[in-house]
Amino acid sequence: MKSVLAALGLVAATLPAHASLIPVNVPEISALDGAAALAVVAAVVLLVWERRRAA
């Protein structure tokens, strides 16, 4: 978990360096797709939490 947070910190620290890049078009995400993505993230978090609690 610490390595994930460190990686996120590294990405956040380098974002201003890439601000001058040319923006690209990205597809929009529907509400259903967003809800499905959040459900996947929640399921992974709960699985990790349950495995740590059981260990």
C-alpha positions in Angstrom: 0.0 0.0 0.0 2.8 2.4 0.8 4.4 1.8 -2.7 1.0 2.6 -4.3 0.8 5.9 -2.4 4.4 6.7 -3.2 3.7 6.1 -6.9 0.6 8.3 -6.8 2.7 11.0 -5.1 5.3 10.7 -7.9 2.6 11.0 -10.6 1.1 14.0 -8.9 4.4 15.7 -8.5 5.1 15.4 -12.3 1.7 16.5 -13.5 2.7 20.2 -13.8 5.7 19.3 -15.9 3.3 17.8 -18.5 0.9 20.7 -18.5 2.3 22.2 -21.7 1.5 19.0 -23.8 -1.1 19.3 -26.5 -4.5 18.2 -25.2 -6.1 15.2 -26.9 -9.7 14.2 -27.3 -10.8 11.5 -24.8 -14.1 9.6 -24.9 -16.7 10.6 -22.4 -17.8 8.2 -19.7 -21.5 7.5 -19.1 -23.0 7.4 -15.7 -23.5 3.6 -15.9 -19.8 3.1 -16.8 -18.7 5.4 -14.0 -20.9 3.5 -11.5 -19.5 0.2 -12.7 -15.9 1.5 -12.3 -16.7 2.7 -8.8 -18.2 -0.7 -8.0 -15.1 -2.5 -9.2 -12.9 -0.2 -7.0 -15.1 -0.8 -4.0 -15.1 -4.5 -4.5 -11.3 -4.6 -4.6 -11.0 -2.4 -1.5 -13.5 -4.7 0.4 -11.6 -7.8 -0.7 -8.3 -6.4 0.5 -9.8 -5.2 3.7 -11.5 -8.6 4.4 -8.2 -10.5 3.6 -6.3 -8.3 6.1 -9.0 -8.7 8.7 -9.0 -12.5 8.4 -5.2 -12.8 8.5 
